[in-house]
Amino acid sequence: MARTRTTKKLAQRIDLNYFKRPTPLKRAKFWLSFLLPLLALIWISWRGFSGDHRVYSSGRMSKAHAVLEKECAACHLQTAGAFSAKAADAACLDCHDGPVHHAAQTPTPSCATCHTEHRGRMNIAAASNQACAECHVNLEAASGKSLYASHIRRFEDGHPNFDAADKTNRDPGTIKLNHSLHTKPIRRAPSEPNVQLDCSDCHRTAAGAAKSTWAYADAKYSAASVSYTDADSFRPTGTSGAAPRNPSTGRELMAPVKFANACAACHLLTFDKRFDFGVPHDKPEVIRTFLVSTFREYIAAHAGAVRVQRDPGRDLTGKPLPPAIRILTPAQWVAERTAEAEDLLWRKTCKQCHTLTSSAKSSRGRIELSVGQGNDTDKLTSVSAELPNVAPADTTLRWMPHAKFDHAAHTGFTCVSCHAKALTSTESSDILIPGIATCKKCHAPGPEHAESRCFECHTYHDWSKRKEVTPKFTLPALGTGGR
């Protein structure tokens, strides 16, 4: 016969005193729930009485402030026995002078808004994009129109292309240069083989230009002093961004290309077959003085040169033939040679790279040649008084004045990786600065890319207006320094 199982019979098998009977597991749970809070309370009290307030901290300090990890009062003001939640700006300014970003900025953010502490051993200067976007996502100006892009959230969202890389802009410089021609094998002289120029043969950072030797330099021109100034060569920088905190190392930007270092070995300034040297790379009036002096010294040492023979085959039909041989006075010979040399220089040599315009005649350009001694002198003032005007080079030194860029950080990449347009540029008016798309190939969010946050290229505080601060702490025991 089958056994009958009912709910009542099953309930009679349950021990109703089970929860009252102590077991090892129950005893362990009881003591853990009692001892752990007790131990935590004892530990907190011990830390409090010992003066170590890290127990109340929300995290470790940054590398720069790690030494202040036990000195909460250094940054947080203490009122009513408790520390303020945010660090006071006055406490930050006690050690750091952060010049204002913009005098009319409203509201001015507190230091802790951009430089948030207690996030571990990280770079506290690396402000988040959100801190910058607080203003730049909807940038407004009192005049109604902002001078800068008004809706930038981050480098990948809203940042416009660089002004210099805009296709509508042209290089204002006047020096004529065909980059495409110089990137191909080129003959530096009729009797010499072709050479392949490298970008670094002409373009180097300021620090590199001062220390390196130049493959196509001329020592005479490098050592010579010139009469033109930076104002004659370089374009004013104009409005600039805030000065960075770190001093310049000379490796950030490219130094201006100089004739003596990069051009002199190939572009010779020869002026007459009698001499194996060229004229100075200087203003026209300096060149004229050099020519007159050089020819004067030559004719004084070679008196027979005043007998000038007409070059054959250079006469035009119907034009009266000049004498086959002419006997000139030394002054006439110097004047003619000077005029011929200047015609060669102004019409061909100098004009190859510089923009020359004619100038009105003036007494400043007239010269008087004196050859002889005592009263036996032969004076002549027939050399043309007209000297050309050389347009200022107007070289731009800094193409992105509102951003900081460091070529030294990019030395592992070839120049044409970024300046690819140099391979095809035939006009000196072409701007070869890469666009934002080139930068985004490396600078993007994620661990597999280079840093792309705003602080990487832009400076908030204008450190050119930095002021000195009064020291507050004494090493090695910071606490004894007091505040």
Sequence and secondary structure as in RCSB ss.txt:
>XXXX:A:sequence
MARTRTTKKLAQRIDLNYFKRPTPLKRAKFWLSFLLPLLALIWISWRGFSGDHRVYSSGRMSKAHAVLEKECAAC
HLQTAGAFSAKAADAACLDCHDGPVHHAAQTPTPSCATCHTEHRGRMNIAAASNQACAECHVNLEAASGKSLYAS
HIRRFEDGHPNFDAADKTNRDPGTIKLNHSLHTKPIRRAPSEPNVQLDCSDCHRTAAGAAKSTWAYADAKYSAAS
VSYTDADSFRPTGTSGAAPRNPSTGRELMAPVKFANACAACHLLTFDKRFDFGVPHDKPEVIRTFLVSTFREYIA
AHAGAVRVQRDPGRDLTGKPLPPAIRILTPAQWVAERTAEAEDLLWRKTCKQCHTLTSSAKSSRGRIELSVGQGN
DTDKLTSVSAELPNVAPADTTLRWMPHAKFDHAAHTGFTCVSCHAKALTSTESSDILIPGIATCKKCHAPGPEHA
ESRCFECHTYHDWSKRKEVTPKFTLPALGTGGR
>XXXX:A:secstr
      HHHHHTTS TTTTTS  HHHHHHHHHHHHHHHHHHHHHHHHHHTT  GGG SS   TTTGGGTT GGGT
S EETTEE SS  HHHHHHH     S TT SS   HHHHS  SSSSS TT   HHHHHHHHTT   TTSS SS S
   BTTBB    GGG TT          HHHHTS EESSTTS EE   GGGT  BHHHHHHS  TT  HHHHH  
 S  HHHHB    S     SS   S SSB    IIIIITTTS  B  TT SSB  SS HHHHHHHHHHHHHHHHH
H GGGGEEE  TT   TTS    SEEE  HHHHHHHHHHHHHHHIIIIIGGGTS EE     GGG   EEEEETT
EEEEE  S     EE    B S S TTS   GGGGTTS HHHH GGGGT   TT      HHHHHTTB SSTTSB
  SGGGT  SS GGG         SS GGGT  
